[in-house]
Amino acid sequence: MDYKTKTALILPFKGKLMVSNGGRLPETNNHNRPVDKGPQNQLYAYDFRTDTSGKEKTLEECGVFGIEVLSPGDGIVVQVISGAIDVMLGERDRSVGVGNTVIIDHRNGEFSLLCHFKHNSGLCQI
């Protein structure tokens, strides 16, 4: 975990949100799991939310569902997935593990994967 990013990155949203899942320790980031417990492809993943203490019952109550998302750094959009259906809290669409997604190539060997977008919302302004 000594990797240092080459891309100057910003948070991909305006305003204040909290990290609900992320960081370099397994205790704070369930994407960071032992090799025998699953793929290591999300070690640097972060999930954000408003501070609602996990009492949300609908996607709209999460405070982040449908908000404007910004590019975290300079690059080229290389893939957009926008047709995955919205699923209820606690459920997953196993056909597209990360749901609606935008992938950005930062042109230096690094990519950003922005995911969990609202159905058919993958519109990009370049």
C-alpha positions in Angstrom: 0.0 0.0 0.0 2.9 2.3 -0.7 1.5 3.5 -4.0 1.5 7.2 -4.7 -0.9 8.6 -7.2 0.4 10.4 -10.3 -2.9 12.2 -11.0 -3.9 15.4 -9.1 -7.3 14.3 -7.8 -10.2 16.2 -6.2 -13.3 14.8 -4.5 -15.9 14.1 -7.2 -18.7 16.2 -5.7 -19.4 19.7 -4.3 -20.3 20.2 -0.7 -19.7 18.0 2.3 -20.1 14.3 2.5 -18.5 11.7 4.8 -16.6 8.6 3.9 -18.7 5.6 4.8 -16.3 3.0 3.5 -12.7 3.7 2.6 -9.1 4.1 3.7 -6.1 1.8 3.8 -7.2 -0.4 6.7 -9.6 -3.3 6.5 -11.4 -2.0 9.6 -12.5 1.1 7.7 -12.7 -0.2 4.2 -14.4 -3.5 3.4 -13.0 -3.2 -0.2 -9.6 -3.9 1.4 -9.8 -7.6 2.1 -7.3 -10.4 2.4 -6.4 -12.0 -0.9 -8.2 -15.3 0.0 -11.4 -13.4 0.6 -11.8 -11.9 -2.8 -10.4 -9.7 -5.5 -8.0 -6.9 -4.6 -9.3 -4.5 -7.3 -10.9 -2.0 -5.0 -8.1 -1.3 -2.5 -8.4 2.5 -3.1 -12.2 2.6 -3.4 -14.2 5.1 -1.3 -18.0 5.2 -0.7 -19.5 8.5 0.4 -22.8 9.5 2.0 -24.4 12.2 4.1 -24.4 11.8 7.8 -27.7 10.1 8.3 -26.4 7.3 10.6 -27.6 4.5 8.3 -31.3 5.0 9.0 -32.1 5.4 5.3 -35.0 3.4 3.9 -35.0 4.6 0.3 -32.3 5.5 -2.2 -33.4 9.2 -2.1 -32.9 9.3 1.7 -29.2 8.5 1.3 -28.5 12.1 0.4 -26.1 11.2 -2.5 -28.5 9.4 -4.9 -28.7 11.5 -8.0 -26.3 14.3 -7.0 -24.0 16.0 -9.5 -20.7 14.2 -9.8 -17.5 15.8 -11.0 -14.5 14.3 -12.7 -11.9 13.7 -10.0 -9.0 14.6 -12.4 -8.0 15.4 -15.9 -8.6 12.6 -18.4 -10.7 11.0 -21.1 -13.9 9.1 -20.5 -13.3 5.7 -21.9 -16.5 3.8 -20.8 -20.0 4.7 -19.6 -22.5 2.1 -18.3 -25.9 3.7 -17.7 -28.5 1.0 -18.2 -28.2 -0.9 -14.9 -31.4 -0.8 -13.0 -31.6 1.0 -9.6 -31.9 -1.5 -6.8 -33.3 -1.1 -3.3 -31.0 -0.6 -0.4 -29.2 -3.8 0.6 -29.8 -5.5 -2.8 -27.4 -5.9 -5.7 -27.7 -6.3 -9.4 -25.2 -9.1 -9.9 -25.1 -8.6 -13.7 -23.2 -5.3 -13.2 -21.4 -5.4 -9.9 -20.7 -1.7 -9.6 -23.9 -0.6 -11.3 -23.9 2.5 -13.6 -20.4 3.6 -14.1 -18.1 6.1 -15.7 -14.4 5.2 -16.3 -11.8 7.9 -16.8 -8.4 7.3 -18.3 -6.0 9.8 -16.7 -3.4 9.1 -19.5 -0.6 8.1 -17.1 -1.5 4.5 -16.3 -4.2 5.5 -13.8 -7.9 5.3 -14.1 -10.8 6.5 -12.0 -14.0 4.4 -11.7 -17.0 6.3 -10.6 -20.0 4.1 -9.9 -23.4 3.5 -8.3 -25.0 6.2 -10.5 -28.8 6.5 -11.0 -30.2 4.5 -13.9 -29.7 6.2 -17.3 -27.8 9.1 -15.7 -24.4 8.5 -17.3 -24.3 11.8 -19.2 -20.9 13.4 -19.4 -20.0 17.0 -20.2 -16.6 17.3 -21.6 
